[in-house]
Amino acid sequence: MSFEIPESVRPIRERVKQFITERVYPVEHILEGDDEAASHSTLRRLMNEAKDAGLWALGHPKEIGGQGMRSWTTST
């Protein structure tokens, strides 16, 4: 079995990594903090940003709001 990331998946993987690095990590302290209202609003904002960027629910069918990205397996 190969665990290499398929070439077709690499661009979306990089976009997800960039989103996490630039948008999620900087507000992680808010998400983990004691202020539930701030945590909730920050999480809601991140969810909307991920949706706008086409990064939300990648493996879910488009019919229910996902991106329709199929899972993959590679055998050798």
Secondary structure, DSSP 4 states (H G I P E B T S, - for coil): ---PPPTTTHHHHHHHHHHIIIIIGGGHHHHTSS-HHHHHHHHHHHHHHHHHTT-SSTTS-GGGTS--PPP-----
